Amino acid sequence: MPAAKVRKAVFPAAGLGTRFLPATKAQPKEMLPLVDKPIIQYGVEEAVHSGIRNIIMVTGRGKSAIEDHFDVSFELENLLESRHKKDLLKIVRQVSDLIDVSYIRQKEALGLGHAVLRSKELVGPEPFAVILADDVIDAETPCVRQLLDIYEFFSAPVLAVMEVPKEAISAYGCIDAEPVAHNGSKDKVYRIRDLVEKPKAADAPSNLAIIGRYILTPDIFESIAAVEPGSGGEIQLTDSLRLQLRSRPIYAFKFEGKRYDAGDKLGFLKATVEFALLRHDLGGPFREYLKSLKL
């Protein structure tokens, strides 16, 4: 049977963003601007360019700015229209017209698995994507679209992975997997044998780290509900996938593109510089400015 179509994407966005304090004391980290768009909009646009317009935001207290950003702003639109600022009006309307969005609250920060579980009723009995906005990925073909191609071929869950230095693997979920030949390539697709959440470098089964893009099937909700909470009482998605692996195959895909950890200060700064350099309206002058610095 052909794989069921993926129509929805879940965005876990209830985290406190403590790494960016004090900037995130009164605003969500997902709304920090990367050049002139909030971090979360890059992930939303990736979903849209992958053919997914139904977005489910899992939010928490203090996240109303996310809802406002993707909503219609009548006052702003009327002001821009009255001042004949058509270019700015177009930009504002594009944001509110971008997606169909629903919101659900995660009242306690109980882990990524728990955040995904909160979306169960809105997702329903169908496959779905999960996008972590902190991971901003610049790719010719959107990362989610790349995963969807693998999902549609195997009719099974797919995780995005990338190689990281062995000494950095303890910051990620990690996979033990065997390569699978696909479209003539033998080093892109993997069938997962096991998953480990943040292993010590010496204990890691590989240097393939799970990055914040997933195509999941609805039976993951049963696994999340059944898994035991880990440290801090959090329910990890990696542990839930490990339980699901007992009953069905799960694949990983080494995606093409460059990933920026925008949830980290240095990663956020790197992304800001490189995305600014890619802009046709900013790249030239900004490049000349950087050359003028005495570094």
Secondary structure, 3 states (H helix, E strand, C coil): CCCCCCCEEEEECCCCCHHHCCCCCCCCHHHCEECCEEHHHHHHHHHHHCCCCEEEEEECCCCHHHHHHCCCCHHHHHHHHHCCCHHHHHHHHHHHHCCEEEEEECCCCCCHHHHHHCCHHHHCCCCEEEECCCEEEECCCCHHHHHHHHHHHHCCCEEEEEECCHHHHHHCEEEEEEEEEECCEEEEEEEEEEEEECCCHHHCCCCEEEEEEEEECCCHHHHHHHCCCCHHHCCCHHHHHHHHCCCCCCEEEECCCEEEECCCHHHHHHHHHHHHHHCCCCHHHHHHHHHHCCC
